Amino acid sequence: MAKGDPKKPKGKMSAYSFFVQTCREEHKKKNPEVPVNFAEFSKKCSERWKTMSGKEKSKFDEMAKADKVRYDREMKDYGPAKGGKKKDPNAPKRPPSGFFLFCSEFRPKIKSANPGISIGDVAKKLGEMWNN
């Protein structure tokens, strides 16, 4: 029940994601048997991230830039373009429904009987006529 294409490249990670990943690895090394409480862990990581200097964050920014280059390269090699399969411009059109044939016949009559009527009002009148 996976969603999407399994061959699609893994998404790019932000500098903060790399930081959290590093924090998690440090936590596992210090406390291998203690499970991570996600809510508390996330709060501690975000507080630590906010207090870090730009110099300390630059290491994670570089990791993010390298990952973006990897992601862009893999997406360029990845085949399917957005939009799925293309429609054949020469394919025949489906025939119009009975209602559309009815509308194309009676629309000019309604417009000539009521000059200046809005498109929406013409559609309402056509709908009423079709139902009757």
Secondary structure, DSSP 8 states (H G I E B T S, - for coil): ---S-TTS------HHHHHHHHHHHHHHHH-TTS---HHHHHHHHHHHHHHS-HHHHHHHHHHHHHHHHHHHHHHHH----TT-S---TTS------HHHHHHHHHHHHHHHHSTT--HHHHHHHHHHHHH-
